[in-house]
């Protein structure tokens, strides 16, 4: 890109971030360089997210049209509701996918932020368009293979969408919202929702189809966990950085999360010299991992970050305060 236009883009980005600054403010070379690095990181992240969401859309669409639709098998969550209504009525699935997920998109805007809601809208709309326009072959009529591999491709699609900072099934957003409101676990809420869905499937479609649909759900769930690297609902993040104050402010102001700061010592060199350092700890949901790592990379690409699974949390800002993306 021409250096002149690159500088214009960076200056516009910096002015947008600092709304109180004057329109004609001149930025130093350091500020321009920092803004350029942030621009590159954000651009790469957005391109990567778009690729992951696209892969997720086609994988889920293949699971639907190549396996599940012809046998009237369903999954859990919003996709399961869409499949169940489609099996009972003549409404096309691509219309139901959008209609059923509209409330979850609205909820995602308030719970996860406008950027997440926007990407989710793109993902769900893209899935609907692919279902309406792309033809996939019917792979097999064997019920067991349909249940397993239909769930596999559907779970992979949902997993890739999550890796791209979006969802094509809004049930998890609802579960996060209800867990914050009532203090219950996300897992319990998802189980309760799916019990209702599979109970309805057993009543309207028959017990056998409901049982096969449970296999589909289990296959989708395990594939989803595999795609997102086995991450649980909540992730504990420990960050060791020489820019700990900047990272602390970012987590509070950008992520909308609370932090705990430990005073520790860093060992380095052949003699094991120690140096005083602040250690930051925070807890986020798995849907926020991409956002957090991107923001940390903007501040210090070499920061030492350790993530570990957290089964659930109680109190603090993880359930009390809505996200501010």
C-alpha positions as CSV (number, residue, x, y, z in Angstrom):
1,X,0.0,0.0,0.0
2,X,1.2,3.6,-0.7
3,X,2.8,5.0,2.5
4,X,0.7,8.2,2.1
5,X,-2.6,6.3,2.2
6,X,-1.3,4.1,5.0
7,X,-0.6,7.1,7.1
8,X,-4.1,8.6,6.4
9,X,-5.7,5.3,7.5
10,X,-3.7,5.2,10.7
11,X,-4.4,8.8,11.5
12,X,-8.2,8.2,10.9
13,X,-8.1,5.1,13.2
14,X,-6.3,7.0,16.0
15,X,-8.8,9.9,15.8
16,X,-11.7,7.4,15.9
17,X,-10.2,5.8,19.1
18,X,-9.7,9.2,20.7
19,X,-12.9,11.1,20.1
20,X,-11.9,14.0,22.4
21,X,-8.9,14.9,20.3
22,X,-8.9,17.6,17.6
23,X,-9.5,16.6,14.0
24,X,-6.2,18.1,13.0
25,X,-4.0,16.7,15.8
26,X,-0.6,15.7,14.6
27,X,0.6,12.3,15.9
28,X,4.2,11.4,16.6
29,X,6.1,8.8,14.7
30,X,5.8,6.5,17.7
31,X,2.0,6.9,17.8
32,X,1.7,6.3,14.1
33,X,3.9,3.2,14.3
34,X,1.8,1.9,17.3
35,X,-1.4,2.7,15.4
36,X,-0.1,0.9,12.3
37,X,0.7,-2.2,14.3
38,X,-2.7,-2.2,15.9
39,X,-4.3,-1.8,12.4
40,X,-2.4,-4.8,11.0
41,X,-3.2,-7.0,14.0
42,X,-6.9,-6.1,13.8
43,X,-7.0,-6.6,10.1
44,X,-5.4,-10.0,10.3
45,X,-7.8,-11.0,13.1
46,X,-10.8,-9.9,11.1
47,X,-9.6,-11.8,8.0
48,X,-8.9,-14.9,10.0
49,X,-12.4,-14.7,11.7
50,X,-14.1,-14.4,8.3
51,X,-12.3,-17.5,7.0
52,X,-13.2,-19.5,10.1
53,X,-16.8,-18.4,10.0
54,X,-17.0,-19.3,6.3
55,X,-15.6,-22.8,6.9
56,X,-18.1,-23.2,9.8
57,X,-21.0,-22.1,7.5
58,X,-20.3,-24.7,4.8
59,X,-19.5,-27.5,7.4
60,X,-22.8,-26.9,9.2
61,X,-24.7,-26.7,5.8
62,X,-23.2,-30.0,4.7
63,X,-24.2,-31.6,8.0
64,X,-27.8,-30.3,7.5
65,X,-28.4,-31.1,3.8
66,X,-26.0,-34.1,3.4
67,X,-27.2,-36.0,6.5
68,X,-29.9,-34.6,8.9
69,X,-32.7,-33.2,6.7
70,X,-33.5,-36.3,4.7
71,X,-33.9,-38.4,7.9
72,X,-35.6,-35.7,10.0
73,X,-32.9,-36.0,12.7
74,X,-32.4,-32.9,14.9
75,X,-29.7,-31.4,17.1
76,X,-29.9,-29.5,20.4
77,X,-30.2,-25.7,20.8
78,X,-31.5,-23.2,18.2
79,X,-30.5,-25.5,15.3
80,X,-32.5,-28.3,16.9
81,X,-35.6,-26.0,17.2
82,X,-35.2,-25.1,13.6
83,X,-34.9,-28.7,12.4
84,X,-37.9,-29.7,14.5
85,X,-40.1,-27.0,13.1
86,X,-38.9,-27.8,9.6
87,X,-39.8,-31.5,10.1
88,X,-43.3,-30.7,11.3
89,X,-44.1,-28.0,8.8
90,X,-43.3,-27.1,5.2
91,X,-41.3,-24.0,6.2
92,X,-37.8,-24.2,4.6
93,X,-34.9,-24.6,7.1
94,X,-33.0,-21.6,5.7
95,X,-35.9,-19.3,6.8
96,X,-36.2,-20.9,10.2
97,X,-32.5,-20.6,10.9
98,X,-32.8,-16.8,10.7
99,X,-36.2,-16.5,12.4
100,X,-35.3,-18.7,15.4
101,X,-31.9,-17.0,15.9
102,X,-33.2,-13.4,15.7
103,X,-33.9,-13.2,19.5
104,X,-30.5,-14.7,20.3
105,X,-28.8,-12.1,18.0
106,X,-30.6,-9.3,19.9
107,X,-29.6,-10.8,23.2
108,X,-26.0,-11.2,22.0
109,X,-25.9,-7.4,21.3
110,X,-26.6,-6.7,25.0
111,X,-24.7,-9.6,26.5
112,X,-21.6,-9.9,24.2
113,X,-21.4,-6.5,22.4
114,X,-22.2,-5.2,19.0
115,X,-19.1,-6.6,17.3
116,X,-20.0,-10.2,18.4
117,X,-23.7,-9.6,17.4
118,X,-22.6,-8.3,14.0
119,X,-20.4,-11.3,13.3
120,X,-23.1,-13.7,14.5
121,X,-25.6,-12.0,12.2
122,X,-23.2,-12.5,9.3
123,X,-22.7,-16.1,10.2
124,X,-26.4,-17.0,10.5
125,X,-27.3,-15.1,7.4
126,X,-24.5,-16.8,5.5
127,X,-25.6,-20.2,6.7
128,X,-29.2,-19.5,5.5
129,X,-28.0,-18.4,2.1
130,X,-25.8,-21.5,1.7
131,X,-28.8,-23.7,2.7
132,X,-31.0,-21.9,0.2
133,X,-28.6,-21.9,-2.8
134,X,-26.0,-24.6,-2.5
135,X,-26.8,-28.2,-3.3
136,X,-25.2,-31.0,-1.3
137,X,-25.4,-34.7,-2.1
138,X,-27.3,-37.0,0.3
139,X,-24.4,-39.1,1.6
140,X,-26.1,-42.0,3.3
141,X,-29.5,-43.3,4.5
142,X,-28.1,-45.4,7.3
143,X,-29.6,-43.9,10.5
144,X,-26.5,-44.4,12.7
145,X,-24.1,-42.9,10.1
146,X,-26.5,-40.0,9.6
147,X,-26.7,-39.4,13.4
148,X,-22.9,-39.5,13.9
149,X,-21.6,-37.7,10.9
150,X,-24.4,-35.2,10.7
151,X,-23.6,-34.3,14.3
152,X,-19.9,-34.2,13.4
153,X,-20.2,-31.7,10.6
154,X,-22.7,-29.6,12.4
155,X,-20.6,-29.5,15.6
156,X,-17.5,-28.7,13.5
157,X,-19.4,-25.8,11.9
158,X,-20.5,-24.4,15.2
159,X,-16.9,-24.8,16.5
160,X,-15.3,-23.0,13.6
161,X,-17.8,-20.1,14.0
162,X,-16.9,-19.8,17.7
163,X,-13.2,-19.7,16.7
164,X,-14.2,-16.9,14.4
165,X,-15.8,-14.9,17.3
166,X,-19.4,-15.7,16.3
167,X,-22.0,-18.4,16.7
168,X,-24.5,-20.0,14.4
169,X,-26.5,-21.4,17.3
170,X,-27.6,-18.8,19.8
171,X,-28.4,-21.1,22.7
172,X,-25.0,-20.6,24.3
173,X,-25.6,-16.8,24.4
174,X,-29.0,-17.4,26.1
175,X,-27.2,-19.8,28.6
176,X,-24.6,-17.2,29.4
177,X,-27.3,-14.5,30.0
178,X,-29.4,-16.8,32.2
179,X,-26.4,-18.0,34.2
180,X,-25.6,-14.3,35.0
181,X,-29.2,-13.5,35.9
182,X,-30.0,-16.5,38.1
183,X,-26.6,-17.6,39.2
184,X,-26.9,-21.1,37.7
185,X,-24.3,-22.9,35.6
186,X,-24.2,-22.7,31.8
187,X,-24.1,-26.4,31.5
188,X,-27.3,-26.9,33.6
189,X,-29.2,-24.4,31.4
190,X,-28.1,-26.0,28.2
191,X,-29.1,-29.4,29.5
192,X,-32.6,-28.1,30.5
193,X,-33.1,-26.5,27.1
194,X,-32.1,-29.7,25.2
195,X,-34.3,-31.9,27.5
196,X,-37.3,-29.8,26.3
197,X,-36.2,-30.0,22.6
198,X,-35.7,-33.8,22.6
199,X,-38.9,-34.3,24.6
200,X,-40.8,-32.5,21.9
201,X,-39.0,-34.5,19.3
202,X,-40.0,-37.8,21.0
203,X,-43.6,-36.6,21.1
204,X,-43.9,-35.3,17.6
205,X,-41.4,-37.4,15.6
206,X,-41.3,-40.6,17.6
207,X,-39.0,-42.0,20.2
208,X,-36.6,-43.7,17.7
209,X,-35.9,-40.4,15.9
210,X,-35.4,-38.7,19.3
211,X,-32.9,-41.3,20.4
212,X,-30.9,-40.9,17.1
213,X,-31.1,-37.2,17.5
214,X,-29.5,-37.5,20.9
215,X,-26.6,-39.3,19.2
216,X,-26.4,-36.4,16.8
217,X,-26.3,-34.0,19.7
218,X,-23.5,-35.9,21.5
219,X,-21.5,-36.1,18.3
220,X,-21.9,-32.4,17.7
221,X,-21.0,-31.5,21.2
222,X,-17.8,-33.6,21.2
223,X,-16.8,-32.2,17.9
224,X,-17.4,-28.7,19.1
225,X,-15.2,-29.2,22.1
226,X,-12.5,-30.6,19.9
227,X,-12.6,-27.7,17.5
228,X,-12.3,-25.1,20.2
229,X,-9.5,-27.2,21.8
230,X,-11.5,-28.6,24.7
231,X,-12.1,-25.2,26.3
232,X,-14.7,-25.1,29.0
233,X,-17.3,-22.4,29.5
234,X,-14.9,-20.2,31.6
235,X,-11.2,-19.7,31.2
236,X,-8.8,-18.5,33.8
237,X,-6.1,-16.4,32.3
238,X,-2.7,-15.5,34.0
239,X,-0.7,-12.8,32.2
240,X,2.9,-11.8,33.0
241,X,4.0,-8.7,31.2
242,X,6.2,-5.7,31.5
243,X,3.1,-3.6,30.5
244,X,0.9,-5.0,33.2
245,X,-0.8,-1.7,33.9
246,X,-1.8,-1.2,30.2
247,X,-3.1,-4.8,30.1
248,X,-5.0,-4.3,33.4
249,X,-6.7,-1.2,32.0
250,X,-7.5,-3.0,28.7
251,X,-9.2,-5.9,30.6
252,X,-11.3,-3.5,32.7
253,X,-12.2,-0.9,30.0
254,X,-12.3,-3.0,26.8
255,X,-13.2,-6.4,28.0
256,X,-15.5,-5.3,30.8
257,X,-13.9,-7.8,33.2
258,X,-12.4,-7.7,36.7
259,X,-8.8,-8.5,37.4
260,X,-6.7,-9.6,40.3
261,X,-3.1,-8.3,40.5
262,X,-0.4,-10.4,42.3
263,X,3.0,-9.1,43.3
264,X,5.6,-11.7,42.2
265,X,9.1,-12.2,41.0
266,X,10.4,-13.2,37.6
267,X,13.5,-15.4,37.4
268,X,15.9,-15.0,34.5
269,X,19.5,-15.4,33.5
270,X,22.0,-18.2,34.2
271,X,22.2,-17.2,37.9
272,X,18.5,-17.1,38.4
273,X,18.3,-13.4,39.1
274,X,14.9,-12.2,40.2
275,X,12.9,-9.1,39.3
276,X,9.8,-7.7,40.9
277,X,6.7,-7.9,38.6
278,X,2.9,-7.7,38.7
279,X,1.0,-10.8,37.7
280,X,-2.5,-10.3,36.3
281,X,-5.3,-12.9,36.6
282,X,-8.8,-12.7,35.1
283,X,-11.6,-15.0,34.1
284,X,-13.4,-14.8,30.7
285,X,-15.8,-17.0,28.7
286,X,-14.5,-19.1,25.9
287,X,-16.2,-16.8,23.4
288,X,-13.9,-13.9,24.5
289,X,-10.5,-15.7,24.0
290,X,-10.0,-14.4,20.5
291,X,-10.8,-10.8,21.7
292,X,-8.5,-11.0,24.7
293,X,-5.5,-12.5,22.9
294,X,-5.8,-9.9,20.1
295,X,-5.9,-7.0,22.6
296,X,-2.9,-8.4,24.5
297,X,-0.9,-8.7,21.3
298,X,-1.6,-5.1,20.5
299,X,0.0,-4.1,23.8
300,X,2.9,-6.6,24.1
301,X,3.2,-9.5,21.6
302,X,5.7,-11.3,23.8
303,X,3.6,-11.3,27.0
304,X,3.5,-14.7,28.8
305,X,-0.1,-15.9,28.9
306,X,-1.3,-19.1,30.6
307,X,-4.9,-20.3,30.2
308,X,-6.6,-23.0,32.1
309,X,-10.2,-24.4,32.2
310,X,-12.5,-23.2,34.9
311,X,-15.7,-25.2,35.5
312,X,-17.8,-22.4,36.8
313,X,-17.6,-19.1,38.7
314,X,-19.7,-17.3,41.2
315,X,-19.8,-13.6,42.0
316,X,-17.4,-10.9,40.7
317,X,-17.8,-9.3,37.3
318,X,-18.0,-12.4,35.2
319,X,-21.8,-12.7,35.8
320,X,-22.7,-9.3,37.2
321,X,-21.5,-6.9,34.5
322,X,-22.3,-7.1,30.8
323,X,-19.5,-7.3,28.3
324,X,-18.3,-4.1,26.6
325,X,-16.7,-5.0,23.3
